[in-house]
Amino acid sequence: MKEKGVMALLKISSVRNPSANIIKQAMLSLGGDAAISRWALTQPGRKSDIILIGTLAQIKKLPEKLQKQNYFELPRIACLVSERVSGKSSRPPEFRFGKKRITFDKGPAVMGVVNITPDSFYDGGRFFSVESAVERALRLVAEGADILDIGGESTRPGSKSVLPDEELKRIIPVIKKVKQRVAVPISVDTRKYKVAAGAIKAGASIINDISAMTADKRIIGLAARTGAGCIIMHMKGRPETMQVNPGYSDTVGEIAGFLHLRASALVKAGIKKSCISVDPGIGFGKTVKDNYAILNRIDEIAALGYPVTLGLSRKSFIGRVTGESAEFRLPGSIAAEAVGVFLGANIIRAHDVAETRQAVKIAWLIRNYSDVKER
């Protein structure tokens, strides 16, 4: 009975008005409804956005009704609806990389950040030497990091790109030394094929690409050949210019649509669906209000059916409403991360692993209280 008690909304953009009318009638016959344009009946030559309104059970029955009608684009829309609602499951997706995997049935994973850069917004220059970066990584593992995310290029707003050879020079010695000491999976934070390939060869097993593998599409082939995990992020523009008046007509809808298309492209190129995680890109080409809207609707990103990665730690969208500098944004970071996990996020990328791990575990247990076990 669970799906009969879960209300759901699903937006379908740019549908021909005759199809929109049929979809509305189909939803009404299932006991639900659909919001369509007021002109849908009188202007058949135009298109309309649709919002399906009903229980999850009702919306899941819609594709079957539409498939029976070989009319306009209804079969295509049926496939789209079926694909989208299939991600709405009580079982969280797993994340595979190489021969390993992370499951989230006992709670979220925490990804510890190791920035080997002189100019990252929070910890730039603190761990720039190989020795300090390795020490940082080992400390994060001791605090409970499930993944280490190692990067050699800052992608903060206004940052400039680093040459691949310089990026490799920064990260490869660290990856090799960390790999010798701990078994925690290593993610490389890069958008360059040469860097990703070098990191995989050195021992990394996950590629965290802020461009969603659009900056250098050869990375897709690399991931398919090696079985590497792929974290693909939404970013509007480039780090140099992404915060110059970013704008959306439907922030979350556009981000979800982009991530769906990119993930589908990766699967078509030979990457297993279970090897993909999606990241809405908080702070990457978004206004402060956009960032809060995304967090408020993380469940819509989770409905894509991929593990959701969130990077919120000490970011400026917290400081812009609290007035605090990055050094004092840990409480705000923890609050945002906890909400993200409660709404369905699976991997939390953080500078402060111990504090984050405790907070997101409690947030997850509040949602999944039947799994509470006393020590």
C-alpha positions in Angstrom: 0.0 0.0 0.0 3.0 2.3 0.4 3.0 3.8 -3.1 -0.7 4.6 -2.7 0.1 6.9 0.2 3.0 8.8 -1.5 2.0 11.9 -3.3 4.1 12.8 -6.3 4.4 15.6 -8.8 6.1 15.2 -12.2 6.7 17.9 -14.7 6.8 17.2 -18.5 7.9 20.1 -20.6 6.8 21.1 -24.1 4.0 18.6 -25.0 1.7 19.2 -28.0 -1.7 20.3 -26.7 -3.7 17.4 -28.1 -1.3 15.0 -26.2 -1.6 17.1 -23.1 -5.4 16.8 -23.2 -5.1 13.0 -23.5 -2.6 12.8 -20.7 -5.0 14.8 -18.4 -7.9 12.5 -19.2 -5.7 9.4 -18.5 -4.6 10.8 -15.2 -8.3 11.6 -14.2 -9.3 8.0 -15.1 -6.6 6.8 -12.7 -7.9 9.0 -9.9 -5.2 11.7 -10.2 -5.0 14.9 -12.3 -2.8 16.9 -14.5 -2.3 20.7 -14.7 -2.1 21.8 -18.3 -2.3 25.1 -20.2 -5.6 26.9 -20.3 -5.2 27.1 -24.0 -4.7 23.3 -24.5 -8.3 22.8 -25.8 -8.5 25.8 -28.1 -5.0 26.0 -29.6 -4.0 22.5 -30.8 -1.1 23.8 -32.7 0.8 25.0 -29.6 2.6 23.2 -26.8 2.1 23.0 -23.1 4.0 22.0 -20.0 2.2 19.4 -17.9 2.4 18.7 -14.1 1.2 15.2 -13.2 -0.5 15.2 -9.8 -1.3 12.0 -8.0 0.0 9.2 -5.9 3.1 7.4 -7.0 1.0 4.3 -7.7 -1.3 6.3 -10.0 1.6 7.9 -11.9 3.3 4.5 -12.3 0.2 3.3 -14.1 0.1 6.1 -16.6 2.7 4.8 -19.1 0.6 1.6 -19.6 -2.4 3.7 -20.6 -0.3 6.0 -22.9 1.5 3.1 -24.6 -1.9 1.8 -25.9 -2.4 5.1 -27.9 -0.2 5.4 -30.9 -1.0 9.1 -31.1 1.4 12.0 -31.4 4.3 11.6 -29.1 2.5 9.6 -26.4 4.6 6.4 -26.6 7.7 8.5 -26.2 6.2 10.3 -23.2 5.2 7.0 -21.7 8.8 5.8 -21.8 9.9 9.1 -20.3 7.5 8.8 -17.4 8.2 5.2 -16.8 12.0 5.8 -16.7 11.6 8.8 -14.3 9.3 7.2 -11.8 11.4 3.9 -11.8 13.9 5.8 -9.7 11.4 6.3 -7.0 12.1 3.2 -4.9 12.4 2.4 -1.3 15.7 0.7 -2.0 18.6 3.2 -2.4 20.8 2.7 -5.5 24.4 1.4 -5.1 27.5 3.0 -6.4 30.1 0.7 -8.1 33.7 1.4 -9.0 36.1 -1.2 -10.3 35.4 -4.4 -8.4 34.1 -2.5 -5.3 30.8 -0.9 -4.4 29.2 1.2 -1.7 25.6 0.5 -0.6 23.5 3.1 1.3 21.1 0.8 3.1 22.9 1.6 6.4 23.3 5.3 5.8 25.1 7.8 3.6 28.7 7.8 2.6 31.1 10.7 3.5 33.7 11.8 1.0 36.7 13.5 2.6 38.2 16.4 0.6 42.0 16.6 0.0 42.7 19.8 -2.0 46.3 19.9 -3.2 46.0 23.5 -4.4 47.3 26.9 -3.4 44.0 28.7 -4.0 40.9 26.6 -3.0 38.3 28.8 -1.2 38.7 27.2 2.2 41.8 25.1 2.6 44.0 26.4 -0.3 47.7 26.0 0.5 47.2 24.1 3.8 48.0 20.7 2.2 50.0 21.7 -0.8 53.0 19.6 -0.1 52.9 15.8 -0.6 53.6 15.1 3.1 50.9 17.4 4.4 48.3 16.1 1.8 49.0 12.5 2.7 48.8 13.3 6.4 45.4 15.1 5.7 44.1 12.1 3.8 45.1 9.6 6.6 43.5 11.8 9.2 40.2 11.9 7.2 40.2 8.1 7.0 40.7 7.9 10.7 37.7 10.2 11.2 35.6 7.8 9.1 35.8 8.9 5.5 34.3 6.3 3.1 35.9 7.9 0.0 38.9 10.3 -0.4 38.4 13.0 -3.1 41.8 14.2 -4.2 42.1 17.2 -6.5 44.9 19.4 -7.9 42.9 22.2 -9.4 40.7 24.7 -7.6 37.3 25.2 -9.2 36.0 28.0 -7.0 34.2 30.9 -8.7 36.7 33.0 -10.7 39.5 30.3 -10.6 41.7 29.7 -13.6 42.5 26.3 -15.1 45.7 24.5 -14.3 47.8 22.7 -17.0 47.3 18.9 -16.9 51.0 18.2 -16.2 50.9 20.6 -13.1 47.8 18.9 -11.9 49.4 15.5 -12.2 52.5 16.7 -10.5 50.4 17.7 -7.5 48.2 14.6 -7.1 50.0 11.5 -8.4 52.5 11.2 -5.5 49.7 11.7 -3.0 47.5 9.1 -4.6 50.3 6.5 -4.7 51.4 7.1 -1.0 47.8 7.1 0.3 47.0 3.9 -1.7 50.0 2.2 0.0 48.6 3.1 3.5 44.8 2.6 3.4 42.2 0.7 1.4 39.6 3.5 1.2 38.6 4.2 -2.4 40.1 7.3 -4.0 38.3 9.7 -6.2 40.1 12.1 -8.5 38.5 15.6 -8.9 39.3 16.6 -12.4 37.8 17.4 -15.8 40.9 16.4 -17.9 41.4 13.1 -19.6 45.2 13.0 -19.0 44.8 13.7 -15.3 42.0 11.2 -14.9 44.0 8.5 -16.7 47.1 9.1 -14.6 45.1 9.0 -11.4 43.4 5.8 -12.4 46.8 4.2 -13.2 48.1 5.4 -9.8 45.2 3.8 -7.9 42.2 6.0 -8.0 38.9 4.2 -8.9 36.4 7.1 -9.1 36.3 10.2 -11.5 34.6 13.2 -10.0 34.1 15.6 -13.0 32.5 19.0 -12.5 31.7 19.2 -16.2 29.8 16.0 -16.3 32.4 14.6 -18.7 31.7 17.3 -21.3 35.0 19.2 -21.0 37.0 16.2 -22.3 34.7 13.5 -23.6 37.6 11.0 -23.8 37.1 10.5 -20.0 33.9 8.6 -20.9 35.8 6.0 -22.7 38.4 5.8 -19.9 35.6 5.2 -17.4 33.9 2.5 -19.6 37.2 0.7 -20.1 38.3 0.7 -16.5 35.0 0.4 -14.7 35.7 3.6 -12.8 32.9 5.2 -10.8 31.7 8.5 -12.3 30.4 11.5 -10.4 28.9 13.9 -12.9 28.0 17.4 -11.8 25.8 20.2 -13.2 27.6 23.4 -13.8 26.4 26.5 -15.7 29.3 27.9 -17.6 32.9 27.6 -16.4 34.5 28.3 -13.0 36.0 31.5 -14.4 32.6 33.0 -15.3 29.9 30.7 -13.8 28.8 33.2 -11.1 28.3 36.1 -13.5 24.5 36.5 -13.4 23.4 32.8 -13.7 19.8 32.4 -14.5 17.2 29.6 -14.9 13.5 29.5 -15.8 13.1 26.3 -13.7 16.3 25.7 -11.7 15.7 22.2 -10.4 13.9 21.0 -13.5 16.7 22.2 -15.7 19.4 20.6 -13.5 17.5 17.3 -13.2 17.0 17.2 -17.0 20.7 17.9 -17.7 21.8 15.2 -15.2 19.4 12.7 -16.7 20.6 13.4 -20.2 24.3 13.1 -19.2 23.8 9.9 -17.3 21.9 8.4 -20.2 24.8 9.4 -22.5 27.3 7.6 -20.2 25.2 4.5 -20.1 24.8 4.5 -23.9 28.6 4.8 -24.1 29.1 1.6 -22.1 29.3 2.8 -18.5 27.1 0.8 -16.1 24.2 2.7 -14.5 25.4 1.5 -11.1 28.8 3.2 -11.7 27.2 6.7 -12.0 26.4 9.3 -9.3 24.8 12.7 -10.0 25.7 16.0 -8.3 23.4 19.1 -8.7 26.5 21.4 -8.3 25.7 23.6 -5.4 27.5 26.9 -6.0 28.5 26.2 -9.6 26.6 28.7 -11.7 23.8 29.3 -9.2 22.5 32.2 -7.2 22.2 31.9 -3.4 18.4 31.4 -3.8 19.0 28.7 -6.4 21.2 26.8 -4.0 18.5 26.7 -1.3 15.9 25.8 -3.9 18.0 22.8 -5.0 18.4 21.6 -1.4 14.7 22.0 -0.7 14.0 19.7 -3.7 16.9 17.1 -3.5 14.3 14.4 -3.6 13.6 15.3 -7.2 17.3 14.8 -8.1 17.2 11.5 -6.2 14.2 10.4 -8.3 16.5 10.1 -11.3 17.5 6.8 -9.8 21.3 7.5 -9.2 23.1 8.0 -5.9 23.1 11.8 -5.2 26.4 13.4 -4.3 26.3 16.8 -2.5 29.2 19.2 -1.9 28.0 21.8 0.6 30.9 22.1 3.0 31.6 25.7 4.1 30.4 27.2 0.8 29.5 30.8 0.3 25.7 30.2 0.1 25.9 29.6 3.8 28.0 32.7 4.5 25.8 34.9 2.3 22.9 34.4 4.8 24.8 34.0 8.1 27.5 36.6 7.4 30.2 34.1 8.5 33.5 33.5 6.8 34.4 30.0 5.6 36.3 29.3 8.8 33.1 29.6 10.8 30.6 27.9 8.5 30.7 24.3 10.0 27.4 24.5 11.8 25.6 25.8 8.7 27.3 23.1 6.6 26.1 20.4 8.9 22.6 21.7 8.9 22.5 21.8 5.1 24.1 18.3 4.8 21.6 16.8 7.3 18.7 18.2 5.3 20.2 16.9 2.1 20.5 13.4 3.5 17.0 13.5 4.9 15.6 14.3 1.5 17.6 11.5 -0.3 21.3 12.4 -0.8 23.7 9.5 -0.6 27.3 10.9 -0.7 28.3 14.0 1.2 31.6 15.7 0.2 33.0 17.4 3.3 36.1 19.0 4.8 35.1 18.0 8.3 34.5 14.3 8.2 34.0 13.4 11.9 31.4 16.1 12.5 29.7 15.5 9.2 29.5 11.7 9.6 27.7 12.0 12.9 25.3 14.6 11.7 24.2 12.8 8.5 23.9 9.5 10.2 21.4 10.9 12.6 19.5 12.7 9.8 19.4 9.4 7.9 18.1 7.5 11.0 15.3 10.1 11.6 14.0 9.2 8.1 14.8 5.5 8.5 13.9 5.2 12.2 13.1 1.4 11.9 16.8 0.8 11.5 17.8 2.5 14.9 20.0 0.2 16.9 21.4 1.1 20.3 25.1 0.3 21.0 
